[in-house]
Amino acid sequence: MTSTIPTEHLDILVIGAGISGIGAGHYIRTELPAKSFAILEGRATFGGTWDLFKYPGIRSDSDLHTFGYEFKPWEAKDSIADAHKILDYLRETIEENDLGDKIRYDHKVLSADWSSEDARWTVQVEHAGEQFAITANWVFFGSGYYDYEQGFTPEFTGRDRFQGQIVHPQFWPEDLDYAGKKVVVIGSGATAVTLVPSMADETEHITMLQRTPTYIMPVPKQDPLTNLFHRAFGHKIGHDLSRKRFIWQQRGVYVFAQRFPDLARKIIRSENAKRLPKGYPVDVHFNPPYNPWDQRLCAVPNGDLFTAIRHGKASVATDRIATFTETGIELESGEHLDADIIVTATGLKLKLFGGVQLSVDGRPVDVTQSVIHRGAMLSGVPNVAIAIGYTNSSWTLKVGMLFRYVTTLIRSMDENGQDVAVAVADPEMPTRPALDFEAGYVQRALHELPRQGEADDWRMSMSYFEDAKRLNNELSLGEESGLRLSSSKRIAPAGV
Ligand SMILES: Cc1cc2nc3c(=O)[nH]c(=O)nc-3n(C[C@H](O)[C@H](O)[C@H](O)COP(=O)(O)OP(=O)(O)OC[C@H]3O[C@@H](n4cnc5c(N)ncnc54)[C@H](O)[C@@H]3O)c2cc1C
């Protein structure tokens, strides 16, 4: 059906009002104040991840000094923050940057087609049961990396036999009553290690059932040095100092773990062992087969998971599931875990670009054939910016730099009378999937990912320091960098 809504034109269209899209809004406001823009959000509210997940204890596992924005101090005393505090912080960011009237809720982006003739995107949007088009010079993706409609749950033999309730953390029933019940949480990632201590006190018993252990590191929920910085120097300088400190700390821990895996493994083991009961089989339940930081290391604030185990309210089982039964789960070892509720904390389903079908001049873009340029653009796709953050430290650290880079690029293009930027990859350059990360959700989706190349500008860097250098303002914008900048007919002077 043809829409009756007239086509609006904007300079920039941001997709998603999570922490990335809201951050993009700030950089557009400050770096490109004359540009018209809107943030289209498919859901009825902002916050993305931090609004979607409602399970008990939902919190960050990064410190908020680096997960928060560079431009807005994180003033709360807790470094690791609950979802509602992150939402408060995002609400303040929206207010302080006057973004309220820029965010359009319940606007789901379906497709985006680039016209080389017009040098602009035509974006199809669905709102209130109607589809209509918006055109834009640039599209910024802040649409996250996973599917909001479905989580990942493997096939479990005998699932239908189970008489109790099965819950996926992504779709937590807010009225779920687990008081005095036996709960089994399947999984060992960030979600499982958050759920278990948060639910333990109310349940009769809670068991974390894992096939493979994860590295789990206790971290202080409040960081005394950070709070001292804030008290002594005020929030602005305090934030800058704590942020620098956490950036160095995260990088230091990562590099140390990769260079000296045996020593890192010993340190983590000893930190775990001293919080667990005497004689606890640490090597069975907390000794992963891979090296520290080959997968994301799980932080547990104040060691709460270990406290729940020590108090006897929680336990860990490391085994494979033989079958679900009427009353719980039978393990391959023959052991049976009784359960009234089974929580499948088995992960996310990766989905890049918010499911938006991209095309250039009517030809669908196969993103698996695109190479990511400077972590920010897709080769062969003009005037698009993407927000894929770090997998080995705070997501936002990278996303902030990416949007600042792209807004600076647009400003410099404006000054030079250019309006089309496209990354062009050398077809001879060897490439590999954009994410080198062993996490299940990445490994399951390797065949769907864009690619990264070996050359400097084409590597998907996971180092803040490397990105800080290559995304700074003096970076080369010449063709040798793989970026082709040009003027479309639309802005070229007549006769050219
Ligand atoms: C439970 C959990 C805890 C996490 N904790 C941390 C942590 O501590 N540290 C860390 O670094 N990372 C963490 N992450 C990763 C986390 O998701 C990111 O760090 C960050 O929140 C992602 O922000 P985002 O804005 O890019 O994406 P999201 O938060 O996913 O927001 C994307 C937004 O885009 C909207 N959208 C998507 N597609 C469309 C479309 N087609 N049209 C319109 N709107 C669309 C969505 O509705 C959503 O609001 C966590 C992830 C989960 C699931």
The ligand as a Tripos MOL2 file, in Angstrom:
@<TRIPOS>MOLECULE
LIG
   53    58     1     0     0
SMALL
NO_CHARGES

@<TRIPOS>ATOM
      1 C1         22.5610   -8.5890   29.8390 C.3       1 LIG1
      2 C2         23.6640   -7.8640   29.1610 C.ar      1 LIG1
      3 C3         24.6490   -7.2190   29.9000 C.ar      1 LIG1
      4 C4         25.6840   -6.5470   29.2510 C.ar      1 LIG1
      5 N1         26.6610   -5.9370   29.9960 N.ar      1 LIG1
      6 C5         27.6660   -5.2960   29.3710 C.ar      1 LIG1
      7 C6         28.6980   -4.6550   30.1110 C.ar      1 LIG1
      8 O1         28.7080   -4.6530   31.3260 O.2       1 LIG1
      9 N2         29.6880   -4.0450   29.4250 N.ar      1 LIG1
     10 C7         29.7330   -4.0210   28.0570 C.ar      1 LIG1
     11 O2         30.6450   -3.4410   27.5030 O.2       1 LIG1
     12 N3         28.7530   -4.5930   27.3460 N.ar      1 LIG1
     13 C8         27.7390   -5.2330   27.9470 C.ar      1 LIG1
     14 N4         26.7570   -5.8370   27.2120 N.ar      1 LIG1
     15 C9         26.7410   -5.6880   25.7890 C.3       1 LIG1
     16 C10        25.7300   -4.5330   25.5550 C.3       1 LIG1
     17 O3         24.6280   -4.9410   24.8650 O.3       1 LIG1
     18 C11        26.3860   -3.3620   24.9430 C.3       1 LIG1
     19 O4         27.5160   -3.0100   25.6230 O.3       1 LIG1
     20 C12        25.5110   -2.1100   24.8350 C.3       1 LIG1
     21 O5         24.4880   -1.9850   25.7830 O.3       1 LIG1
     22 C13        24.9570   -2.1340   23.4870 C.3       1 LIG1
     23 O6         24.3790   -0.8890   23.2840 O.3       1 LIG1
     24 P1         23.7940   -0.5250   21.8750 P.3       1 LIG1
     25 O7         23.1120    0.7740   22.0310 O.co2     1 LIG1
     26 O8         24.8560   -0.6440   20.8570 O.co2     1 LIG1
     27 O9         22.7570   -1.7080   21.5680 O.3       1 LIG1
     28 P2         21.4320   -2.0940   22.3120 P.3       1 LIG1
     29 O10        21.4930   -1.8410   23.7570 O.co2     1 LIG1
     30 O11        21.1140   -3.4820   21.8710 O.co2     1 LIG1
     31 O12        20.3610   -1.0730   21.6960 O.3       1 LIG1
     32 C14        19.9960   -1.1630   20.3430 C.3       1 LIG1
     33 C15        18.7070   -0.4010   20.1360 C.3       1 LIG1
     34 O13        18.4400   -0.3720   18.7440 O.3       1 LIG1
     35 C16        17.0740   -0.6570   18.5400 C.3       1 LIG1
     36 N5         16.9330   -1.2470   17.2040 N.ar      1 LIG1
     37 C17        17.5090   -2.3810   16.7400 C.ar      1 LIG1
     38 N6         17.1410   -2.6030   15.4680 N.ar      1 LIG1
     39 C18        16.3020   -1.5900   15.1290 C.ar      1 LIG1
     40 C19        15.5880   -1.2920   13.9350 C.ar      1 LIG1
     41 N7         15.6580   -2.0740   12.8520 N.pl3     1 LIG1
     42 N8         14.8090   -0.1770   13.9220 N.ar      1 LIG1
     43 C20        14.7430    0.6490   15.0190 C.ar      1 LIG1
     44 N9         15.3970    0.3870   16.1790 N.ar      1 LIG1
     45 C21        16.1730   -0.7240   16.2220 C.ar      1 LIG1
     46 C22        16.7200   -1.6420   19.6430 C.3       1 LIG1
     47 O14        15.3340   -1.6740   19.8720 O.3       1 LIG1
     48 C23        17.5200   -1.0740   20.8050 C.3       1 LIG1
     49 O15        16.7970   -0.1440   21.5530 O.3       1 LIG1
     50 C24        25.7140   -6.5130   27.8410 C.ar      1 LIG1
     51 C25        24.7330   -7.1760   27.0990 C.ar      1 LIG1
     52 C26        23.7070   -7.8510   27.7460 C.ar      1 LIG1
     53 C27        22.6690   -8.5460   26.9140 C.3       1 LIG1
@<TRIPOS>BOND
     1     1     2 1
     2     2     3 ar
     3     2    52 ar
     4     3     4 ar
     5     4     5 ar
     6     4    50 ar
     7     5     6 ar
     8     6     7 ar
     9     6    13 1
    10     7     8 2
    11     7     9 ar
    12     9    10 ar
    13    10    11 2
    14    10    12 ar
    15    12    13 ar
    16    13    14 ar
    17    14    15 1
    18    14    50 ar
    19    15    16 1
    20    16    17 1
    21    16    18 1
    22    18    19 1
    23    18    20 1
    24    20    21 1
    25    20    22 1
    26    22    23 1
    27    23    24 1
    28    24    25 2
    29    24    26 1
    30    24    27 1
    31    27    28 1
    32    28    29 2
    33    28    30 1
    34    28    31 1
    35    31    32 1
    36    32    33 1
    37    33    34 1
    38    33    48 1
    39    34    35 1
    40    35    36 1
    41    35    46 1
    42    36    37 ar
    43    36    45 ar
    44    37    38 ar
    45    38    39 ar
    46    39    40 ar
    47    39    45 ar
    48    40    41 1
    49    40    42 ar
    50    42    43 ar
    51    43    44 ar
    52    44    45 ar
    53    46    47 1
    54    46    48 1
    55    48    49 1
    56    50    51 ar
    57    51    52 ar
    58    52    53 1
@<TRIPOS>SUBSTRUCTURE
     1 LIG1         1 GROUP 0 **** ****
